[in-house]
Amino acid sequence: MNPLAAHLSNFQESVIREMTRKAIEHNAVNLSQGMPDYAPPAILLEGIDEALKENDHQYSITYGRKDLREKISDKLENYNDVLYDSENEITITCGASEAIASSMLAILNPSDEVLILEPHYENYVPLTYLSGAKPRFVKLGQNDFKLDEEAFKESINDKTKAIFINTPHNPTGRVFSKDELLFLSDFCNDNDLIAVTDEIYEYIIYDGLKHISPASIDEMFDRTITISGFSKTFSITGWRLGYVAAEKQLMSGIRKVHDYLTICAPSLLQTAVLKSFDLGKEYYTKLRKRYQINRDYLFDNLSELGMYPINPKGAYYLLANVSEFSHSDIEFADFLVRDQGVATVPGSSFYQKNSSNTDTQKYVRFSFSHKLETLQEAVTRIEQKLKEK
Ligand SMILES: Cc1ncc(COP(=O)(O)O)c(C=O)c1O
């Protein structure tokens, strides 16, 4: 008897997280997983002290602290241009990851299909399978990663129930334009799809671009599940705090799943993160500047090394082309990390297995959510290794 559930054979553990384990094993600079080596804003650490004094050690309301949901509702109105009622339409989750899981488990039936833009953030595929449904991949344009309208038309069938939209996009750094989101809105409305939007990098955006929430586009509100969180914006990936917002009926299903999956997000940290709403506009401006400096540094240096990086417009990752150095992304990433060097993520982990896409083995992903000196150390090591090779 196989003791494990059959659907587990559809996927493997995360390659991103595996690369972090390899980085530790080989004492490498870890540019694989998107976790900053910056300290969180001091005000959040003060928030922890205050939460400890309040003895905030028990379960919170399942949906999350009421005052935190109210703050998120205001933020969604002011930054994302969408109105969600804090009482019935917002739930605090254990990271965006749990928000994605609860949403998928709430909306999918066994015969359903989910559209996933390729390349894609790893988690979407396993969570689709865990919900009993199947993924269908829609290729983004080669090299520019723009939406390819033809690929969308080919992907739809009467089983399609939902689509993941991730903007700013991991791993490509694309920030989908208003026109692209208008196309997606028509596509979702014409085919009666639910859009699950992952906006975890909504504040990390470059070159003066603006984040547009898909739910703010005409006729998308009722069919959109909006997901974001605190991990990336405040350098607190280990706090595990995210949230999901959706109109009342969708939210009633998501809350049912969330209730039995986790009961609630960590109470102490929900209290502490309230402080983040005291940070003014300057915080977000500085955040963008910091990451834009990092992006430019890594882009320029990897370009000089002949790795033809793709310049991201948002999020904090950069895909670099390693085909001149190795016939496989996995081999290259392995070589870099093992040789006391640098941990990256092989690009193939952002594509379906056995993909016909020719890009699959071309890239490795670098995270630049790190201090400039960390990036400098990584570049020095890569330079040495490439010269030796
Ligand atoms: C696109 C995307 N969504 C979600 C997550 C996970 O977010 P959280 O830490 O809030 O679970 C990540 C983490 O890297 C991500 O890149």
The ligand as a Gaussian input file, in Angstrom:
#p B3LYP/6-31G(d) Opt

LIG

0 1
 C        4.492000      35.542000      -6.015000
 C        4.558000      35.157000      -4.574000
 N        3.414000      34.960000      -3.910000
 C        3.419000      34.594000      -2.610000
 C        4.593000      34.404000      -1.930000
 C        4.560000      33.989000      -0.489000
 O        4.140000      35.067000       0.327000
 P        3.964000      34.892000       1.894000
 O        5.302000      34.992000       2.528000
 O        3.094000      36.047000       2.285000
 O        3.316000      33.591000       2.119000
 C        5.819000      34.599000      -2.584000
 C        7.105000      34.367000      -1.887000
 O        8.162000      34.371000      -2.438000
 C        5.783000      34.983000      -3.949000
 O        6.921000      35.192000      -4.628000

